[in-house]
């Protein structure tokens, strides 16, 4: 499993570049695309109190230790793509033993959502004749303390 954490770049931009980079990284790592994940935490990069988002991207790659041999290729690939989005790119590699990673997969569902298997939620239809405050969303205007026996609100 290869996890690529991207800090200092908008989450949705990371989502878009993951489409391009996932197959390329899988190829360099000689693994299946299903083994490559991008994580884009809701984060910003700061230096001395000044926001650096989209100025400096910090990427952390966590991969199995036997993949260390291709880290220069991975750096070249990531920096080549990210330099189009951020001015500076820093990539930090960490490695783990494969036997230290456990995963449960529910066989009733696909491993990942894809554009083909996502549920397409249609916008809920609303009766345009109902005005705000009518029907189920009517605002209660009575005395909510009417039956309450504390705070001298009992009537």
Secondary structure, DSSP 8 states (H G I E B T S, - for coil): -EEEEEESS-HHHHHHHHHHHHHHHHHHHTS-GGGEEEE--S---EETTEE-TTTEEEEEEEEEGGGGGGHHHHHHHHHHHHTTT-SEEEEEEEEE-GGG------TTS-SS--TTTS---------TTS-TTSGGG----S-TTTT--STT---
